[in-house]
Structure formats: structure tokens, C-alpha cells
Amino acid sequence: MYNPKEITDNVFYVGVNDRTKHLFENLWPLPYGVSYNSYLITDEKTVLMDTVDVCYADVFLKKIGDVLDGRALDFLVVNHMEPDHAGSIRLLRQQYPDIRIIGNSKTFDMLKGYHGITEGLHEVKDGDTLSTGRHELQFHAAPMVHWPEVMLTYDATDRILFSADAFGSFGTLDGGVIDEEMNIEHYWDEMIRYYSNIVGKYGNPVQRALQKLGCLDIETICPLHGPVWRTCREKTVALYDRLSRYEGEAGVVIAYGSMYGHTEQMAEVIASALAENGVRNIVMHNVSKSHASVIIRDIFKYRGVIIGSPTYSNQLYPEIESLLGKIRIREVKDRLFGYFGSFTWAGAAVKRLAAFGEEMKWETVGTPAEQKQAMTPGSHDACHALGKAMADQLTIDNYTNN
């Protein structure tokens, strides 16, 4: 028998934890696992908010049945059609054949494509409402946060926002469900990693959604991944606001590739110069070891980005090239950019990094450092000067913004 977690009076958590999957979307590591959240309202009419990955459908359906205790399930609200949340819809319909599915026209197009379901649908548009008895649900379109059909459902009675993937985080829920019940420290970095890798490209749509939410009195945020936010809801919204405006903290990410250690030596000198000149948030990533999702997370966190690469077959080091592609896709804006490179007989890395910075419209800081073969006093000084220039610019920015 499932002992349901009550979010508020007659609103229950019926999600599941995935501690098995290694890679989310077969791309992003899950060191803490991931939760698939779903919520059930037991009012005069019963309403389920989204489903879970089909791999956990049996556990999920058992939880719903335990909470309903013989009652019918009247409605399913589909806030997001991505399969980790909509994968169990077909099985849910088989279990509850009379259920009506609430969504918008884009939802229903995907519902037909994924599950072949075309009947028993209740279409809602932006601003529509539904009364379930005591609860008054409002539906708010949030296209491209991060799929085109996404909507957010607001329970005006209990002031709960069912936020789809917005405000979500990697990480399972290990006992507690609501933020005030658990140690949430590791979720903040996992939320940034989730946002930057999954949602990061869509900063403008996120800003539009946040403006729409600004008129709602929200007491609890129920996302589809990670903790339910109550005590920390304002911090959570503020974090999303900052990330979606691409506003980096005072700090520097140094991402480099190195085959035999010479480019890494350049990175070490640059980092040392940053520290000598007052920068405290310095993160160094060897791209052959650090996963791209972690590097991208840190690039979203910090204002300064310094990238270094050896020349490889007259191109960039392959893992650096791959990283640049991932940054391009996310259209990261407003970064201070420094770059450096090394070569043995023909240099191309620095030139190609320069082109990347121009493409991204990032502000280039300092003079790029380029090294032929091993470190010399001249290349050491050039690396040190690049680190100092970045530190100085961060100081200027911090003074200007304050």
C-alpha cells in the first residue's frame, strides 16, 4: 500500500524515482538519478497532472490506484508531451478508459503521433479555467519552455503552480518531496545543469513565461523533475530569471583540450593570474575528462569564459570543437571571452577560436595567447596577461553593476 505524500489538502505526489538510468536523453549523466513527478488532485472531480516514463508505469499506476481507493479518474492534464512525462498515457487510458485528457491543440497533435489517441479530449486555450469542485485550475500557455505545446497549470485555490519542466532539477527525491523536508544543497547545481542543457537555448520564451507568472500568487511550485519548491520558491524563480537572461556571476570558466600537457600548462598560468588578481570563482575543465553538461552548466553560471585548444589536423582539438557546437546551440549570450592555443608546426586553433567569439558576439578580453611547442618566458607572460585582463574586466563590470 502506497503512503501518499500530501502537497496540500487533497493534492498528492504520485511520482517515481529513476536510480537506474545512466544518461538522461541518452546524453546527460545522472549522478544523483532523476525523478519523474506527477500530482493527483482528489476533489469532486479527480485530476492527474502528467504521467511518468513508461518504464515505471506499473509503480505509477499502483500509486494512483492507492490514492483513488476505488474512485474514478476524471481528468488528465498534459502540461508537457515529452516521453519522460507522457510515456504512460496510453496505459493510463487503458486503466481508466473514461478519462478526459486536457491539453491544447499542439498537445493533441503529439498525443496522436505518440499514442494514437484522438478521442476523449478536452482542449483548452491560454487563460481557460476548469473547476473541479473546491479547486479552480487555470491554464497558461508557455510555448518553447522548452517544447511548443508546453503549458503551466495554476491551482488558484491552493496557489500551486504545476510548472511542467520549468524549475525542474536532476536528482531523485530520497524520502522527502517538498524542499523544506530535505537537504536541498546539491539540487541547485543540478537545477542549473538541467536548465543549461535542456532549456538553455530558450531564454526569451522563459522570460515571457516568467512575466506571465508575475501576476499569480504562487505559494508552491510543483515541477516535473526534482523537489517541490515552497520555502525556496522565490530563490528558484530568481535563479530561472537570472539564467534565462544569461546573467553570469563574477567568475571564470577555463575549458581546455590538451594532448601532451602544453596547452594545460597555459591554462594553469591563466588560472594563477586570475587568482592573483582577485578572482575567487575559477573553474577549470579538461574537456577530455569533464562532461560537456558540467562545462555548459558552469558557462551559464559565470560571466568569464576562457577556452584553449591545441591545433589538431589544422582544426581545433575535437572535444573543444564539440563543446563549441553545444554552446552555439544554446545561444549563450553576453560573456567575456578569452582564448589561447598551442601548436607544433602550423597554428590554427587561435584563429578558429577568434571566429567563434565573433560568431557568438561575445566581448573579447585581452590578447589571445599562442604558444609554439613548449612553454617559453614569452608565452608564459602572454598567458599571465590574458588572465589579468579577464580579472580586470570582471572587476570593472562588478563595479559598474553595483
C-alpha positions as a Markdown table, in Angstrom:
| # | Residue | x | y | z |
|---|---|---|---|---|
| 1 | Met | 0.0 | 0.0 | 0.0 |
| 2 | Tyr | 1.4 | 3.4 | -1.0 |
| 3 | Asn | 1.5 | 6.0 | 1.7 |
| 4 | Pro | 0.9 | 9.1 | -0.4 |
| 5 | Lys | 2.7 | 12.4 | 0.2 |
| 6 | Glu | 0.2 | 15.3 | 0.5 |
| 7 | Ile | 1.4 | 18.5 | -1.0 |
| 8 | Thr | -1.7 | 20.4 | 0.2 |
| 9 | Asp | -5.1 | 19.3 | 1.2 |
| 10 | Asn | -6.2 | 16.7 | -1.3 |
| 11 | Val | -3.2 | 17.3 | -3.6 |
| 12 | Phe | -0.9 | 14.2 | -3.6 |
| 13 | Tyr | 2.5 | 13.4 | -5.1 |
| 14 | Val | 2.4 | 10.2 | -7.1 |
| 15 | Gly | 5.7 | 10.5 | -9.0 |
| 16 | Val | 8.5 | 8.0 | -9.2 |
| 17 | Asn | 12.3 | 7.9 | -8.9 |
| 18 | Asp | 14.7 | 6.6 | -11.5 |
| 19 | Arg | 18.0 | 5.4 | -10.0 |
| 20 | Thr | 18.8 | 3.1 | -12.9 |
| 21 | Lys | 19.2 | 5.3 | -15.9 |
| 22 | His | 22.8 | 6.5 | -16.6 |
| 23 | Leu | 22.1 | 9.2 | -19.2 |
| 24 | Phe | 19.1 | 11.5 | -19.4 |
| 25 | Glu | 18.0 | 11.8 | -23.0 |
| 26 | Asn | 21.0 | 9.4 | -23.6 |
| 27 | Leu | 23.2 | 12.4 | -23.3 |
| 28 | Trp | 23.4 | 13.9 | -19.8 |
| 29 | Pro | 24.9 | 11.9 | -16.8 |
| 30 | Leu | 22.7 | 11.3 | -13.8 |
| 31 | Pro | 25.0 | 11.0 | -10.7 |
| 32 | Tyr | 22.0 | 11.6 | -8.4 |
| 33 | Gly | 19.4 | 9.9 | -10.6 |
| 34 | Val | 16.2 | 11.7 | -11.7 |
| 35 | Ser | 12.6 | 11.9 | -10.5 |
| 36 | Tyr | 9.5 | 11.9 | -12.8 |
| 37 | Asn | 6.9 | 13.9 | -10.9 |
| 38 | Ser | 3.2 | 13.6 | -11.2 |
| 39 | Tyr | 0.4 | 15.0 | -8.9 |
| 40 | Leu | -3.1 | 13.9 | -8.2 |
| 41 | Ile | -6.0 | 16.2 | -7.0 |
| 42 | Thr | -8.8 | 14.4 | -5.3 |
| 43 | Asp | -11.7 | 16.9 | -5.4 |
| 44 | Glu | -15.3 | 16.4 | -6.5 |
| 45 | Lys | -13.6 | 15.6 | -9.8 |
| 46 | Thr | -10.2 | 13.9 | -9.7 |
| 47 | Val | -7.4 | 15.3 | -11.8 |
| 48 | Leu | -3.9 | 13.9 | -12.6 |
| 49 | Met | -1.1 | 16.3 | -13.6 |
| 50 | Asp | 1.0 | 14.5 | -16.2 |
| 51 | Thr | 2.3 | 10.9 | -16.1 |
| 52 | Val | 5.8 | 9.4 | -15.9 |
| 53 | Asp | 8.3 | 7.4 | -18.0 |
| 54 | Val | 6.7 | 4.3 | -19.3 |
| 55 | Cys | 9.4 | 2.2 | -17.6 |
| 56 | Tyr | 7.8 | 3.0 | -14.3 |
| 57 | Ala | 4.2 | 2.8 | -15.4 |
| 58 | Asp | 3.4 | -0.2 | -13.1 |
| 59 | Val | 4.6 | 1.6 | -10.0 |
| 60 | Phe | 2.9 | 4.8 | -11.0 |
| 61 | Leu | -0.5 | 3.2 | -11.7 |
| 62 | Lys | -0.4 | 1.4 | -8.4 |
| 63 | Lys | 0.2 | 4.7 | -6.6 |
| 64 | Ile | -2.7 | 6.3 | -8.4 |
| 65 | Gly | -5.0 | 3.4 | -7.6 |
| 66 | Asp | -4.0 | 3.5 | -3.9 |
| 67 | Val | -4.8 | 7.2 | -3.6 |
| 68 | Leu | -8.1 | 7.0 | -5.5 |
| 69 | Asp | -9.1 | 4.0 | -3.5 |
| 70 | Gly | -11.8 | 2.9 | -6.0 |
| 71 | Arg | -12.8 | 6.3 | -7.3 |
| 72 | Ala | -12.7 | 7.1 | -11.0 |
| 73 | Leu | -10.0 | 9.3 | -12.5 |
| 74 | Asp | -11.9 | 12.1 | -14.3 |
| 75 | Phe | -9.1 | 14.2 | -16.0 |
| 76 | Leu | -5.5 | 14.0 | -17.0 |
| 77 | Val | -3.8 | 17.4 | -17.6 |
| 78 | Val | -1.0 | 17.1 | -20.0 |
| 79 | Asn | 1.3 | 20.1 | -19.4 |
| 80 | His | 4.2 | 18.6 | -21.4 |
| 81 | Met | 4.3 | 15.8 | -24.0 |
| 82 | Glu | 7.9 | 14.7 | -23.7 |
| 83 | Pro | 8.0 | 10.9 | -23.3 |
| 84 | Asp | 9.6 | 11.0 | -19.8 |
| 85 | His | 6.3 | 12.7 | -18.7 |
| 86 | Ala | 3.8 | 11.5 | -21.3 |
| 87 | Gly | 5.1 | 7.9 | -21.8 |
| 88 | Ser | 2.4 | 6.3 | -19.6 |
| 89 | Ile | -0.6 | 8.0 | -21.1 |
| 90 | Arg | -1.7 | 5.0 | -23.3 |
| 91 | Leu | -1.5 | 2.6 | -20.3 |
| 92 | Leu | -3.3 | 5.2 | -18.1 |
| 93 | Arg | -6.1 | 5.4 | -20.7 |
| 94 | Gln | -6.4 | 1.6 | -20.7 |
| 95 | Gln | -6.7 | 1.6 | -16.9 |
| 96 | Tyr | -9.2 | 4.5 | -16.9 |
| 97 | Pro | -11.0 | 4.4 | -20.3 |
| 98 | Asp | -13.4 | 7.2 | -19.4 |
| 99 | Ile | -10.7 | 9.7 | -18.5 |
| 100 | Arg | -10.8 | 13.0 | -20.4 |
| 101 | Ile | -7.4 | 14.4 | -21.4 |
| 102 | Ile | -6.9 | 18.1 | -21.1 |
| 103 | Gly | -4.4 | 19.9 | -23.4 |
| 104 | Asn | -4.0 | 22.3 | -26.2 |
| 105 | Ser | -4.1 | 21.7 | -30.0 |
| 106 | Lys | -0.3 | 21.2 | -30.2 |
| 107 | Thr | -0.6 | 18.7 | -27.3 |
| 108 | Phe | -3.3 | 16.7 | -29.2 |
| 109 | Asp | -1.2 | 16.6 | -32.3 |
| 110 | Met | 1.6 | 15.0 | -30.4 |
| 111 | Leu | -0.8 | 12.8 | -28.5 |
| 112 | Lys | -2.0 | 11.3 | -31.7 |
| 113 | Gly | 1.6 | 10.9 | -33.0 |
| 114 | Tyr | 3.0 | 9.2 | -29.9 |
| 115 | His | -0.1 | 7.3 | -28.7 |
| 116 | Gly | -2.7 | 7.2 | -31.5 |
| 117 | Ile | -5.2 | 8.9 | -29.1 |
| 118 | Thr | -7.7 | 11.1 | -30.7 |
| 119 | Glu | -10.9 | 10.8 | -28.6 |
| 120 | Gly | -11.9 | 11.8 | -25.1 |
| 121 | Leu | -10.0 | 15.1 | -25.4 |
| 122 | His | -10.8 | 18.5 | -23.7 |
| 123 | Glu | -9.0 | 21.3 | -25.5 |
| 124 | Val | -8.0 | 24.4 | -23.5 |
| 125 | Lys | -6.6 | 27.7 | -24.7 |
| 126 | Asp | -4.4 | 30.2 | -22.9 |
| 127 | Gly | -6.3 | 31.6 | -19.8 |
| 128 | Asp | -9.0 | 29.0 | -19.8 |
| 129 | Thr | -10.2 | 27.6 | -16.4 |
| 130 | Leu | -11.7 | 24.4 | -15.0 |
| 131 | Ser | -13.4 | 23.9 | -11.7 |
| 132 | Thr | -13.0 | 20.5 | -10.1 |
| 133 | Gly | -15.1 | 21.4 | -7.0 |
| 134 | Arg | -13.0 | 23.2 | -4.5 |
| 135 | His | -10.1 | 23.7 | -6.8 |
| 136 | Glu | -10.1 | 26.2 | -9.7 |
| 137 | Leu | -7.5 | 25.4 | -12.3 |
| 138 | Gln | -6.1 | 28.0 | -14.8 |
| 139 | Phe | -4.2 | 27.0 | -17.9 |
| 140 | His | -1.3 | 29.2 | -19.2 |
| 141 | Ala | 0.4 | 28.6 | -22.5 |
| 142 | Ala | 4.3 | 28.6 | -22.2 |
| 143 | Pro | 5.4 | 27.7 | -25.7 |
| 144 | Met | 9.1 | 26.7 | -26.1 |
| 145 | Val | 9.7 | 26.2 | -22.4 |
| 146 | His | 11.1 | 24.0 | -23.9 |
| 147 | Trp | 8.7 | 22.4 | -26.4 |
| 148 | Pro | 6.0 | 24.2 | -28.4 |
| 149 | Glu | 3.0 | 22.6 | -26.6 |
| 150 | Val | 4.1 | 23.3 | -23.0 |
| 151 | Met | 1.5 | 24.9 | -20.7 |
| 152 | Leu | 1.5 | 25.6 | -17.0 |
| 153 | Thr | -1.4 | 24.9 | -14.7 |
| 154 | Tyr | -2.2 | 27.1 | -11.8 |
| 155 | Asp | -4.4 | 26.0 | -8.9 |
| 156 | Ala | -5.8 | 29.3 | -7.8 |
| 157 | Thr | -7.4 | 27.7 | -4.7 |
| 158 | Asp | -4.2 | 26.4 | -3.1 |
| 159 | Arg | -1.9 | 28.7 | -5.0 |
| 160 | Ile | 0.1 | 25.8 | -6.6 |
| 161 | Leu | 1.8 | 26.2 | -9.9 |
| 162 | Phe | 2.2 | 22.9 | -11.8 |
| 163 | Ser | 5.2 | 24.1 | -13.9 |
| 164 | Ala | 6.0 | 21.3 | -16.4 |
| 165 | Asp | 9.8 | 21.2 | -16.9 |
| 166 | Ala | 10.3 | 24.7 | -15.6 |
| 167 | Phe | 12.0 | 24.9 | -12.2 |
| 168 | Gly | 13.0 | 21.3 | -12.5 |
| 169 | Ser | 16.2 | 19.6 | -11.5 |
| 170 | Phe | 18.1 | 16.4 | -11.9 |
| 171 | Gly | 18.2 | 14.3 | -8.8 |
| 172 | Thr | 15.9 | 11.7 | -7.2 |
| 173 | Leu | 13.7 | 12.6 | -4.2 |
| 174 | Asp | 15.2 | 10.5 | -1.4 |
| 175 | Gly | 12.4 | 10.4 | 1.2 |
| 176 | Gly | 11.2 | 14.0 | 1.2 |
| 177 | Val | 9.3 | 15.6 | -1.7 |
| 178 | Ile | 8.9 | 19.3 | -0.6 |
| 179 | Asp | 12.1 | 21.4 | -0.2 |
| 180 | Glu | 11.6 | 22.1 | 3.5 |
| 181 | Glu | 11.8 | 18.3 | 4.2 |
| 182 | Met | 15.2 | 17.7 | 2.8 |
| 183 | Asn | 18.8 | 18.9 | 2.4 |
| 184 | Ile | 18.5 | 20.7 | -1.0 |
| 185 | Glu | 22.1 | 22.0 | -1.4 |
| 186 | His | 23.1 | 19.6 | -4.2 |
| 187 | Tyr | 19.9 | 20.4 | -6.2 |
| 188 | Trp | 20.9 | 24.0 | -7.0 |
| 189 | Asp | 23.9 | 22.9 | -9.2 |
| 190 | Glu | 21.7 | 20.1 | -10.7 |
| 191 | Met | 19.0 | 22.6 | -11.4 |
| 192 | Ile | 21.5 | 24.8 | -13.3 |
| 193 | Arg | 22.8 | 21.8 | -15.2 |
| 194 | Tyr | 19.3 | 20.8 | -16.0 |
| 195 | Tyr | 18.4 | 24.3 | -17.2 |
| 196 | Ser | 21.5 | 25.0 | -19.2 |
| 197 | Asn | 21.5 | 21.7 | -21.0 |
| 198 | Ile | 17.8 | 21.1 | -21.5 |
| 199 | Val | 16.1 | 24.5 | -21.5 |
| 200 | Gly | 19.1 | 26.9 | -22.0 |
| 201 | Lys | 18.5 | 27.8 | -25.7 |
| 202 | Tyr | 15.1 | 29.2 | -24.8 |
| 203 | Gly | 15.9 | 32.2 | -22.6 |
| 204 | Asn | 13.4 | 34.6 | -24.3 |
| 205 | Pro | 10.4 | 32.2 | -24.0 |
| 206 | Val | 11.4 | 31.6 | -20.4 |
| 207 | Gln | 11.4 | 35.3 | -19.8 |
| 208 | Arg | 7.9 | 35.6 | -21.4 |
| 209 | Ala | 6.6 | 32.8 | -19.1 |
| 210 | Leu | 8.1 | 34.5 | -16.0 |
| 211 | Gln | 6.4 | 37.7 | -16.9 |
| 212 | Lys | 3.1 | 35.9 | -17.3 |
| 213 | Leu | 3.6 | 34.2 | -13.9 |
| 214 | Gly | 4.3 | 37.5 | -12.3 |
| 215 | Cys | 0.6 | 38.2 | -11.8 |
| 216 | Leu | 0.0 | 34.9 | -10.0 |
| 217 | Asp | 0.1 | 34.5 | -6.2 |
| 218 | Ile | 2.2 | 31.3 | -6.1 |
| 219 | Glu | 2.9 | 29.6 | -2.8 |
| 220 | Thr | 4.1 | 26.2 | -4.1 |
| 221 | Ile | 5.8 | 25.2 | -7.3 |
| 222 | Cys | 5.4 | 21.6 | -8.5 |
| 223 | Pro | 7.8 | 20.8 | -11.3 |
| 224 | Leu | 8.1 | 17.6 | -13.3 |
| 225 | His | 11.6 | 16.8 | -12.0 |
| 226 | Gly | 13.2 | 17.4 | -8.6 |
| 227 | Pro | 11.9 | 18.9 | -5.4 |
| 228 | Val | 8.6 | 20.7 | -4.9 |
| 229 | Trp | 9.5 | 24.3 | -4.1 |
| 230 | Arg | 7.8 | 26.0 | -1.3 |
| 231 | Thr | 10.3 | 27.5 | 1.2 |
| 232 | Cys | 12.7 | 28.3 | -1.6 |
| 233 | Arg | 10.2 | 29.1 | -4.3 |
| 234 | Glu | 11.4 | 32.8 | -4.6 |
| 235 | Lys | 15.0 | 31.7 | -4.9 |
| 236 | Thr | 14.0 | 29.2 | -7.5 |
| 237 | Val | 12.2 | 31.8 | -9.6 |
| 238 | Ala | 15.1 | 34.3 | -9.2 |
| 239 | Leu | 17.6 | 31.6 | -10.4 |
| 240 | Tyr | 15.5 | 30.9 | -13.5 |
| 241 | Asp | 15.2 | 34.7 | -14.1 |
| 242 | Arg | 19.0 | 35.1 | -14.0 |
| 243 | Leu | 19.8 | 32.1 | -16.1 |
| 244 | Ser | 17.2 | 33.0 | -18.8 |
| 245 | Arg | 18.7 | 36.5 | -19.0 |
| 246 | Tyr | 22.2 | 34.8 | -19.4 |
| 247 | Glu | 23.4 | 36.8 | -16.4 |
| 248 | Gly | 26.7 | 35.3 | -15.2 |
| 249 | Glu | 28.2 | 35.6 | -11.7 |
| 250 | Ala | 31.6 | 37.1 | -11.2 |
| 251 | Gly | 33.8 | 34.1 | -12.1 |
| 252 | Val | 35.7 | 32.4 | -14.9 |
| 253 | Val | 35.4 | 29.0 | -16.6 |
| 254 | Ile | 38.6 | 27.8 | -18.3 |
| 255 | Ala | 37.9 | 24.9 | -20.7 |
| 256 | Tyr | 40.8 | 23.5 | -22.5 |
| 257 | Gly | 42.0 | 20.5 | -24.5 |
| 258 | Ser | 45.5 | 19.1 | -24.2 |
| 259 | Met | 47.2 | 16.1 | -25.7 |
| 260 | Tyr | 50.6 | 16.2 | -24.1 |
| 261 | Gly | 50.2 | 18.8 | -21.4 |
| 262 | His | 51.5 | 22.0 | -23.1 |
| 263 | Thr | 48.0 | 23.6 | -23.5 |
| 264 | Glu | 47.2 | 22.6 | -19.9 |
| 265 | Gln | 50.3 | 24.4 | -18.7 |
| 266 | Met | 49.0 | 27.6 | -20.4 |
| 267 | Ala | 45.6 | 27.1 | -18.6 |
| 268 | Glu | 47.4 | 26.8 | -15.3 |
| 269 | Val | 49.2 | 30.1 | -15.8 |
| 270 | Ile | 46.0 | 31.9 | -16.8 |
| 271 | Ala | 44.2 | 30.5 | -13.7 |
| 272 | Ser | 47.1 | 31.6 | -11.5 |
| 273 | Ala | 46.9 | 35.1 | -12.9 |
| 274 | Leu | 43.1 | 35.2 | -12.3 |
| 275 | Ala | 43.6 | 34.2 | -8.6 |
| 276 | Glu | 46.4 | 36.7 | -8.1 |
| 277 | Asn | 44.2 | 39.5 | -9.3 |
| 278 | Gly | 41.2 | 38.8 | -7.1 |
| 279 | Val | 39.0 | 36.2 | -8.9 |
| 280 | Arg | 37.8 | 33.6 | -6.5 |
| 281 | Asn | 35.3 | 31.7 | -8.6 |
| 282 | Ile | 37.6 | 29.8 | -11.1 |
| 283 | Val | 36.5 | 26.5 | -12.6 |
| 284 | Met | 38.9 | 24.6 | -14.8 |
| 285 | His | 37.7 | 21.8 | -17.1 |
| 286 | Asn | 39.8 | 19.4 | -19.2 |
| 287 | Val | 37.4 | 18.7 | -21.9 |
| 288 | Ser | 38.6 | 15.1 | -22.3 |
| 289 | Lys | 37.6 | 14.4 | -18.7 |
| 290 | Ser | 34.8 | 16.8 | -17.7 |
| 291 | His | 31.4 | 16.0 | -19.2 |
| 292 | Ala | 30.1 | 18.7 | -21.5 |
| 293 | Ser | 26.9 | 19.1 | -19.4 |
| 294 | Val | 29.0 | 20.2 | -16.4 |
| 295 | Ile | 31.1 | 22.6 | -18.5 |
| 296 | Ile | 27.9 | 24.1 | -20.0 |
| 297 | Arg | 26.4 | 24.4 | -16.5 |
| 298 | Asp | 29.4 | 26.4 | -15.4 |
| 299 | Ile | 29.4 | 28.6 | -18.5 |
| 300 | Phe | 25.8 | 29.5 | -17.7 |
| 301 | Lys | 26.9 | 30.3 | -14.1 |
| 302 | Tyr | 29.9 | 32.5 | -14.7 |
| 303 | Arg | 30.5 | 35.7 | -16.8 |
| 304 | Gly | 34.0 | 34.9 | -17.9 |
| 305 | Val | 34.9 | 32.1 | -20.4 |
| 306 | Ile | 38.4 | 31.3 | -21.5 |
| 307 | Ile | 38.9 | 28.5 | -24.0 |
| 308 | Gly | 42.1 | 26.9 | -25.0 |
| 309 | Ser | 43.0 | 24.4 | -27.7 |
| 310 | Pro | 45.9 | 22.8 | -29.5 |
| 311 | Thr | 45.8 | 22.8 | -33.2 |
| 312 | Tyr | 44.7 | 19.3 | -34.4 |
| 313 | Ser | 44.9 | 18.5 | -38.1 |
| 314 | Asn | 44.7 | 22.2 | -38.8 |
| 315 | Gln | 41.5 | 22.3 | -36.8 |
| 316 | Leu | 40.5 | 22.7 | -33.2 |
| 317 | Tyr | 41.0 | 19.8 | -30.8 |
| 318 | Pro | 37.9 | 17.6 | -31.4 |
| 319 | Glu | 36.5 | 17.8 | -27.9 |
| 320 | Ile | 36.8 | 21.6 | -28.0 |
| 321 | Glu | 35.1 | 21.7 | -31.3 |
| 322 | Ser | 32.3 | 19.6 | -29.9 |
| 323 | Leu | 32.0 | 21.9 | -26.9 |
| 324 | Leu | 31.7 | 25.0 | -29.1 |
| 325 | Gly | 28.9 | 23.3 | -31.0 |
| 326 | Lys | 27.0 | 22.7 | -27.8 |
| 327 | Ile | 27.5 | 26.4 | -26.8 |
| 328 | Arg | 26.3 | 27.6 | -30.2 |
| 329 | Ile | 23.1 | 25.5 | -29.9 |
| 330 | Arg | 22.3 | 27.2 | -26.6 |
| 331 | Glu | 23.0 | 30.7 | -28.0 |
| 332 | Val | 24.7 | 31.7 | -24.7 |
| 333 | Lys | 24.8 | 35.5 | -24.6 |
| 334 | Asp | 26.8 | 38.3 | -23.0 |
| 335 | Arg | 30.0 | 36.5 | -22.0 |
| 336 | Leu | 33.5 | 37.9 | -21.6 |
| 337 | Phe | 35.7 | 35.8 | -23.8 |
| 338 | Gly | 39.4 | 35.0 | -23.8 |
| 339 | Tyr | 41.2 | 32.3 | -25.7 |
| 340 | Phe | 44.6 | 30.7 | -26.2 |
| 341 | Gly | 46.1 | 27.9 | -28.2 |
| 342 | Ser | 49.3 | 25.9 | -28.9 |
| 343 | Phe | 50.8 | 24.2 | -32.0 |
| 344 | Thr | 53.9 | 22.4 | -33.1 |
| 345 | Trp | 54.4 | 23.4 | -36.8 |
| 346 | Ala | 51.3 | 25.3 | -38.0 |
| 347 | Gly | 48.9 | 27.2 | -35.8 |
| 348 | Ala | 45.1 | 27.3 | -36.5 |
| 349 | Ala | 43.5 | 27.0 | -33.1 |
| 350 | Val | 43.7 | 30.6 | -32.0 |
| 351 | Lys | 42.3 | 31.8 | -35.4 |
| 352 | Arg | 39.3 | 29.4 | -35.1 |
| 353 | Leu | 38.6 | 30.4 | -31.5 |
| 354 | Ala | 38.6 | 34.1 | -32.6 |
| 355 | Ala | 36.0 | 33.3 | -35.2 |
| 356 | Phe | 33.9 | 31.5 | -32.6 |
| 357 | Gly | 33.9 | 34.5 | -30.3 |
| 358 | Glu | 32.9 | 36.8 | -33.1 |
| 359 | Glu | 30.1 | 34.4 | -34.1 |
| 360 | Met | 28.7 | 34.4 | -30.5 |
| 361 | Lys | 29.1 | 38.2 | -30.3 |
| 362 | Trp | 31.0 | 37.8 | -27.0 |
| 363 | Glu | 33.2 | 40.6 | -25.8 |
| 364 | Thr | 36.8 | 39.6 | -26.3 |
| 365 | Val | 39.1 | 40.4 | -23.4 |
| 366 | Gly | 42.8 | 40.7 | -23.5 |
| 367 | Thr | 45.2 | 39.5 | -26.2 |
| 368 | Pro | 45.0 | 35.8 | -27.1 |
| 369 | Ala | 48.0 | 33.7 | -26.1 |
| 370 | Glu | 49.5 | 31.4 | -28.7 |
| 371 | Gln | 52.4 | 29.0 | -28.0 |
| 372 | Lys | 54.6 | 27.1 | -30.4 |
| 373 | Gln | 55.7 | 23.8 | -28.9 |
| 374 | Ala | 56.7 | 24.1 | -25.2 |
| 375 | Met | 56.2 | 27.0 | -22.7 |
| 376 | Thr | 58.7 | 29.9 | -23.1 |
| 377 | Pro | 59.0 | 33.0 | -21.0 |
| 378 | Gly | 57.2 | 34.9 | -23.7 |
| 379 | Ser | 54.2 | 32.5 | -23.8 |
| 380 | His | 54.1 | 32.4 | -20.0 |
| 381 | Asp | 53.8 | 36.2 | -19.9 |
| 382 | Ala | 51.2 | 36.2 | -22.6 |
| 383 | Cys | 49.1 | 33.7 | -20.6 |
| 384 | His | 49.5 | 35.7 | -17.4 |
| 385 | Ala | 48.5 | 38.9 | -19.2 |
| 386 | Leu | 45.3 | 37.2 | -20.5 |
| 387 | Gly | 44.3 | 36.1 | -17.0 |
| 388 | Lys | 45.0 | 39.5 | -15.6 |
| 389 | Ala | 43.0 | 41.2 | -18.4 |
| 390 | Met | 40.0 | 39.0 | -17.6 |
| 391 | Ala | 40.3 | 39.7 | -13.9 |
| 392 | Asp | 40.5 | 43.4 | -14.5 |
| 393 | Gln | 37.4 | 43.4 | -16.8 |
| 394 | Leu | 35.4 | 41.4 | -14.2 |
| 395 | Thr | 36.3 | 44.0 | -11.6 |
| 396 | Ile | 35.2 | 46.8 | -13.9 |
| 397 | Asp | 31.9 | 45.0 | -14.6 |
| 398 | Asn | 31.3 | 44.3 | -11.0 |
| 399 | Tyr | 31.9 | 48.0 | -10.1 |
| 400 | Thr | 29.7 | 49.2 | -12.9 |
| 401 | Asn | 26.8 | 46.9 | -12.0 |
| 402 | Asn | 27.0 | 47.8 | -8.3 |
